């Protein structure tokens, strides 16, 4: 069976992070699982085509697959200070004079990928709720191409290419922790409400016992769980860069649904 993993920063990083976890799932469930890296924008089409049975995506792609193909919610990833949740921040360079949402009018802004809940949608919604239409009130906005888009947003603001940026709060936290940036290099102009983080799902027609065993295996993972992979004994959660998994209710994603509806974004867009 196949697990489609959404590429966040790059396919290489996706494989490195999730192949040990997938090996662990294969051993625990007695199923030969295959890792299938999938670009974010291709996920709905490839899932609908039946290319994989289980999914690991951001929370917005989960909503799309749940709405369009009745994807089952399994478990939500825990990482960073908000655990199973995350938020989106709007940042400016310290000393720029841009400190409030009102200061964003007629400025240049860089967003993360359009299907990124904490790198595009949350910030787009923040602007709309502040009475700022990104399509008319901002001088220019862009979405970077290539890999590591969220880091490119942060560096784009740091080096002055853009006045403000839409950065996931978790990515800021991680970049500070890795020494890539300093927290006092930026103003946090606004931060969104917290929304669910990355999510595992399953096709609606799978064996319910297999689906439940998959979910239980994820949520019962501890920091001490290990797996033999390519000649090494690896800690499963550490290899995947996560703190654990937790079962949420689909209703925990309702705030994200409200954001998507206000922003006229999938799966609720009206043309």
ROZANU-352963 format. One record per residue (C-alpha): x, y, z; residue number from 1; residue in one letter. Coordinates in nm, 4 decimals. Each point is the difference from the previous one (the first is absolute). Last residue first. Layout:
# residues N
[r [X Y Z] NUM a],
...
END
This chain:
# residues 271
[r [-1.6072 3.1697 -0.9006] 271 x],
[r [-0.0905 -0.1291 0.3419] 270 x],
[r [0.2790 -0.1659 0.1967] 269 x],
[r [-0.0910 -0.2366 0.2819] 268 x],
[r [0.2591 -0.2770 -0.0415] 267 x],
[r [0.2012 0.1982 -0.0787] 266 x],
[r [0.0304 0.3751 0.0586] 265 x],
[r [-0.2472 0.2856 0.0029] 264 x],
[r [0.1985 0.1756 0.2775] 263 x],
[r [-0.3023 0.0175 0.2303] 262 x],
[r [-0.0852 -0.3649 -0.0742] 261 x],
[r [0.3571 -0.1156 0.0574] 260 x],
[r [0.0196 0.1812 0.3341] 259 x],
[r [-0.3302 -0.1500 0.1172] 258 x],
[r [0.1210 -0.3475 -0.0938] 257 x],
[r [0.3175 0.0571 0.2002] 256 x],
[r [-0.2137 0.0845 0.3022] 255 x],
[r [-0.1974 -0.3211 -0.0637] 254 x],
[r [0.3080 -0.2258 0.0141] 253 x],
[r [-0.0598 -0.1052 0.3617] 252 x],
[r [-0.3406 -0.1190 -0.1237] 251 x],
[r [0.1765 -0.2921 -0.1722] 250 x],
[r [0.0908 -0.1220 0.3454] 249 x],
[r [0.3637 -0.0313 0.1039] 248 x],
[r [0.2046 -0.3127 0.0719] 247 x],
[r [0.3577 0.0747 0.0995] 246 x],
[r [0.3416 -0.0642 -0.1499] 245 x],
[r [0.3522 0.0447 0.1388] 244 x],
[r [0.2835 0.2478 0.0460] 243 x],
[r [0.0904 0.0193 -0.3675] 242 x],
[r [0.3220 0.0259 -0.2009] 241 x],
[r [-0.0702 -0.3268 -0.1881] 240 x],
[r [0.3333 -0.1470 0.1075] 239 x],
[r [-0.0634 0.1196 0.3564] 238 x],
[r [-0.3365 -0.1744 0.0010] 237 x],
[r [0.1385 -0.3345 -0.1158] 236 x],
[r [0.3190 -0.0181 0.2040] 235 x],
[r [0.2462 -0.1709 -0.2315] 234 x],
[r [0.1921 -0.3269 0.0265] 233 x],
[r [0.2261 0.0147 -0.3032] 232 x],
[r [0.0840 -0.2440 -0.2790] 231 x],
[r [-0.2289 0.1565 -0.2596] 230 x],
[r [-0.2917 0.0256 0.2437] 229 x],
[r [-0.0530 -0.1949 0.3193] 228 x],
[r [-0.2810 0.1688 0.1904] 227 x],
[r [-0.0254 0.1644 0.3403] 226 x],
[r [-0.2682 0.1120 0.2460] 225 x],
[r [0.1493 0.1947 0.2925] 224 x],
[r [-0.1735 0.3306 -0.0752] 223 x],
[r [-0.3314 -0.1786 0.0148] 222 x],
[r [-0.2384 -0.1116 -0.2743] 221 x],
[r [-0.3459 -0.0908 0.1302] 220 x],
[r [-0.1738 0.2634 -0.2148] 219 x],
[r [0.1521 -0.1351 -0.3213] 218 x],
[r [-0.0539 -0.3707 0.0652] 217 x],
[r [-0.3567 0.0706 0.1112] 216 x],
[r [-0.0790 0.1772 -0.3274] 215 x],
[r [0.1437 -0.2798 -0.2162] 214 x],
[r [-0.1850 -0.2607 0.2102] 213 x],
[r [-0.3225 0.1953 -0.0505] 212 x],
[r [0.0491 0.0166 -0.3765] 211 x],
[r [0.0840 -0.3703 -0.0208] 210 x],
[r [-0.3115 -0.0914 0.1993] 209 x],
[r [-0.2159 0.2304 -0.2142] 208 x],
[r [0.1157 -0.1720 -0.3236] 207 x],
[r [0.0409 0.2830 -0.2494] 206 x],
[r [-0.2897 0.1558 -0.1940] 205 x],
[r [0.0147 0.3544 0.1401] 204 x],
[r [0.3668 0.0509 -0.0879] 203 x],
[r [0.2181 0.0807 0.2993] 202 x],
[r [0.1351 0.3171 0.1612] 201 x],
[r [0.3077 0.1250 0.1851] 200 x],
[r [0.0142 0.3702 0.0861] 199 x],
[r [0.2468 0.2876 0.0169] 198 x],
[r [-0.0959 0.2788 0.2436] 197 x],
[r [-0.3434 0.1025 0.1249] 196 x],
[r [-0.0736 0.3738 0.0313] 195 x],
[r [0.1157 0.2651 0.2478] 194 x],
[r [-0.1488 0.3483 -0.0296] 193 x],
[r [0.2068 0.2205 -0.2293] 192 x],
[r [0.3026 0.2058 0.0983] 191 x],
[r [0.0519 0.3666 -0.0815] 190 x],
[r [0.2808 0.2489 -0.0545] 189 x],
[r [0.2719 -0.2247 0.1404] 188 x],
[r [0.2910 0.2392 -0.0405] 187 x],
[r [0.3224 -0.1626 -0.1089] 186 x],
[r [0.3761 -0.0191 0.0638] 185 x],
[r [-0.0710 -0.0425 0.3731] 184 x],
[r [-0.0708 -0.3705 -0.0454] 183 x],
[r [0.3435 -0.0578 -0.1496] 182 x],
[r [0.0306 -0.1984 -0.3216] 181 x],
[r [0.1623 -0.3231 -0.1185] 180 x],
[r [0.1037 -0.0959 0.3564] 179 x],
[r [-0.1781 -0.3362 -0.0174] 178 x],
[r [-0.2382 0.0974 0.2822] 177 x],
[r [-0.0764 0.3309 -0.1730] 176 x],
[r [-0.0739 -0.1840 -0.3239] 175 x],
[r [-0.2201 -0.2491 0.1870] 174 x],
[r [-0.2101 0.2661 0.1722] 173 x],
[r [-0.0356 0.2010 -0.3210] 172 x],
[r [-0.1046 -0.3189 -0.1807] 171 x],
[r [-0.2544 -0.0707 0.2745] 170 x],
[r [-0.1512 0.3482 -0.0305] 169 x],
[r [-0.0620 -0.0626 -0.3694] 168 x],
[r [0.1220 0.3063 -0.1913] 167 x],
[r [-0.2041 0.2430 -0.2070] 166 x],
[r [0.2451 0.2781 -0.0882] 165 x],
[r [0.0347 0.3764 0.0099] 164 x],
[r [0.2041 0.2679 -0.1766] 163 x],
[r [0.1407 -0.2294 -0.2677] 162 x],
[r [0.3476 -0.0390 -0.1522] 161 x],
[r [0.1415 0.1569 0.3151] 160 x],
[r [0.2492 -0.2701 0.1014] 159 x],
[r [-0.1963 -0.1046 0.3081] 158 x],
[r [-0.3342 0.0140 -0.1800] 157 x],
[r [0.1099 -0.2317 -0.2804] 156 x],
[r [0.1846 -0.2109 0.2578] 155 x],
[r [-0.3242 -0.0730 0.1831] 154 x],
[r [-0.1947 -0.0733 -0.3175] 153 x],
[r [0.2851 -0.2136 -0.1367] 152 x],
[r [-0.0126 -0.2033 0.3208] 151 x],
[r [-0.3657 -0.0729 -0.0678] 150 x],
[r [0.0689 -0.0917 -0.3634] 149 x],
[r [0.2572 -0.2679 0.0786] 148 x],
[r [-0.0062 -0.1345 -0.3562] 147 x],
[r [-0.0686 0.1812 -0.3251] 146 x],
[r [-0.2108 0.3071 -0.0691] 145 x],
[r [-0.0773 0.2908 0.2284] 144 x],
[r [-0.3567 0.1354 0.0257] 143 x],
[r [-0.0374 0.3704 -0.0774] 142 x],
[r [-0.1885 0.3075 0.1118] 141 x],
[r [-0.0138 0.3517 -0.1375] 140 x],
[r [-0.1296 0.3419 0.1004] 139 x],
[r [-0.2314 -0.1411 0.2649] 138 x],
[r [-0.3507 0.1459 0.0201] 137 x],
[r [-0.1561 -0.1547 -0.3116] 136 x],
[r [0.0487 -0.3783 -0.0037] 135 x],
[r [0.1137 -0.0203 0.3622] 134 x],
[r [-0.3294 0.1590 0.1104] 133 x],
[r [0.0617 0.1674 0.3355] 132 x],
[r [-0.2983 0.0427 0.2326] 131 x],
[r [0.1742 -0.1552 0.2999] 130 x],
[r [-0.2015 -0.3213 -0.0452] 129 x],
[r [0.1251 -0.0201 -0.3576] 128 x],
[r [0.3613 0.0463 0.1076] 127 x],
[r [-0.0172 -0.2703 0.2649] 126 x],
[r [-0.1682 -0.2308 -0.2531] 125 x],
[r [0.2880 0.0393 -0.2447] 124 x],
[r [0.2370 -0.0684 0.2908] 123 x],
[r [-0.1738 -0.3236 0.1004] 122 x],
[r [-0.0351 -0.1118 -0.3638] 121 x],
[r [0.3592 0.0574 -0.1124] 120 x],
[r [0.2751 -0.1456 0.2170] 119 x],
[r [-0.2046 -0.1505 0.2846] 118 x],
[r [-0.2527 -0.1829 -0.2192] 117 x],
[r [0.2416 -0.0562 -0.2912] 116 x],
[r [-0.2077 -0.0618 -0.3145] 115 x],
[r [0.1139 0.3283 -0.1574] 114 x],
[r [0.3683 -0.0705 0.0641] 113 x],
[r [0.1654 0.2591 0.2285] 112 x],
[r [-0.0765 0.3692 -0.0286] 111 x],
[r [0.2194 0.3006 -0.0823] 110 x],
[r [-0.1206 0.3564 0.0473] 109 x],
[r [0.0855 0.3355 -0.1568] 108 x],
[r [-0.1706 0.2966 0.1723] 107 x],
[r [-0.2890 0.2175 -0.1209] 106 x],
[r [-0.1999 -0.0687 0.3171] 105 x],
[r [0.2027 -0.1982 0.2513] 104 x],
[r [0.0251 0.2753 0.2622] 103 x],
[r [-0.3621 -0.0594 0.1056] 102 x],
[r [0.1029 -0.3520 0.1007] 101 x],
[r [0.2330 0.1487 0.2590] 100 x],
[r [0.3776 0.0312 0.0517] 99 x],
[r [0.1550 0.1055 -0.3287] 98 x],
[r [0.2621 0.2600 0.0955] 97 x],
[r [0.2685 -0.2092 -0.1681] 96 x],
[r [0.2186 -0.0057 0.3113] 95 x],
[r [-0.0562 -0.3705 0.0631] 94 x],
[r [-0.0804 -0.1714 -0.3293] 93 x],
[r [-0.3665 -0.0791 -0.0468] 92 x],
[r [-0.2039 -0.3072 0.0900] 91 x],
[r [-0.3522 -0.1337 -0.0450] 90 x],
[r [-0.0441 -0.3168 0.2025] 89 x],
[r [-0.1918 -0.3216 -0.0638] 88 x],
[r [-0.0974 -0.2439 0.2708] 87 x],
[r [0.0548 -0.3600 0.1068] 86 x],
[r [-0.1875 -0.2777 0.1722] 85 x],
[r [0.0673 -0.3575 0.1124] 84 x],
[r [0.2715 0.1222 0.2363] 83 x],
[r [-0.0188 0.3798 0.0237] 82 x],
[r [0.3593 0.0526 0.1157] 81 x],
[r [0.1580 -0.2142 -0.2701] 80 x],
[r [-0.1143 -0.3269 -0.1561] 79 x],
[r [-0.2920 -0.2353 0.0480] 78 x],
[r [-0.1423 -0.1678 -0.3123] 77 x],
[r [-0.3700 -0.0674 -0.0380] 76 x],
[r [-0.1562 -0.3445 -0.0197] 75 x],
[r [-0.2495 -0.1991 -0.2050] 74 x],
[r [-0.2542 0.2163 -0.1856] 73 x],
[r [-0.1820 -0.1944 -0.2739] 72 x],
[r [0.0066 0.1395 -0.3540] 71 x],
[r [-0.3535 0.0502 -0.1321] 70 x],
[r [0.1174 0.0654 -0.3585] 69 x],
[r [-0.0839 0.3672 -0.0698] 68 x],
[r [-0.0610 0.1386 0.3478] 67 x],
[r [0.2501 -0.2182 0.1855] 66 x],
[r [0.2605 0.0397 -0.2747] 65 x],
[r [-0.0311 0.3792 0.0050] 64 x],
[r [-0.0062 0.0156 0.3797] 63 x],
[r [0.3116 -0.2196 0.0221] 62 x],
[r [0.1692 0.2310 -0.2524] 61 x],
[r [-0.0700 0.2836 0.2427] 60 x],
[r [0.1392 -0.1942 0.2972] 59 x],
[r [0.3379 -0.0721 -0.1565] 58 x],
[r [0.0416 -0.3441 -0.1447] 57 x],
[r [0.0779 -0.3611 0.0878] 56 x],
[r [-0.2222 -0.2381 -0.1924] 55 x],
[r [-0.0973 -0.3668 -0.0036] 54 x],
[r [-0.1260 -0.2077 -0.2944] 53 x],
[r [0.2151 0.1323 -0.2816] 52 x],
[r [-0.0189 0.0524 -0.3790] 51 x],
[r [-0.3788 -0.0281 -0.0125] 50 x],
[r [-0.0610 0.2628 -0.2697] 49 x],
[r [-0.1804 0.2175 0.2570] 48 x],
[r [0.3173 -0.0022 0.2070] 47 x],
[r [0.2063 0.1086 -0.3002] 46 x],
[r [-0.2370 0.2838 -0.0836] 45 x],
[r [-0.0249 0.1272 0.3573] 44 x],
[r [0.3777 -0.0223 0.0617] 43 x],
[r [0.1382 0.1706 -0.3092] 42 x],
[r [0.0150 0.3515 0.1507] 41 x],
[r [0.1871 -0.1281 0.3040] 40 x],
[r [0.2666 -0.2000 -0.1838] 39 x],
[r [-0.0190 -0.3694 0.0851] 38 x],
[r [0.2635 -0.2339 0.1447] 37 x],
[r [-0.1241 -0.3630 -0.0040] 36 x],
[r [0.1420 -0.2121 0.2830] 35 x],
[r [-0.0910 -0.3698 -0.0370] 34 x],
[r [-0.1632 -0.2075 0.2736] 33 x],
[r [0.0521 -0.3773 0.0150] 32 x],
[r [-0.2672 -0.0959 0.2528] 31 x],
[r [0.0547 -0.1999 0.3187] 30 x],
[r [-0.1462 0.2831 0.2084] 29 x],
[r [0.2886 0.0548 0.2417] 28 x],
[r [0.2775 -0.0761 -0.2470] 27 x],
[r [-0.1486 0.2075 -0.2821] 26 x],
[r [-0.0704 0.2893 0.2372] 25 x],
[r [0.3639 -0.0038 0.1133] 24 x],
[r [0.1226 -0.0010 -0.3610] 23 x],
[r [-0.2285 0.2958 -0.0684] 22 x],
[r [0.1473 0.1884 0.2959] 21 x],
[r [0.3517 -0.0716 -0.1292] 20 x],
[r [-0.0957 0.1168 -0.3548] 19 x],
[r [-0.1612 0.3169 0.1315] 18 x],
[r [0.2704 0.2556 0.0672] 17 x],
[r [0.2592 -0.0889 -0.2636] 16 x],
[r [-0.2625 -0.0499 -0.2710] 15 x],
[r [-0.1692 0.3322 0.0730] 14 x],
[r [0.3343 0.1830 0.0140] 13 x],
[r [0.0932 -0.1263 -0.3457] 12 x],
[r [-0.3443 0.0881 -0.1372] 11 x],
[r [0.0441 0.3595 0.1131] 10 x],
[r [-0.1252 0.2534 0.2546] 9 x],
[r [-0.3510 -0.1281 0.0689] 8 x],
[r [-0.0418 -0.2931 -0.2346] 7 x],
[r [-0.3340 -0.1614 0.0842] 6 x],
[r [0.0356 -0.3650 0.0945] 5 x],
[r [-0.2186 -0.2493 -0.1854] 4 x],
[r [0.0016 -0.3318 0.1847] 3 x],
[r [-0.0184 -0.3059 -0.2230] 2 x],
[r [-0.1074 -0.3579 0.0559] 1 x],
END
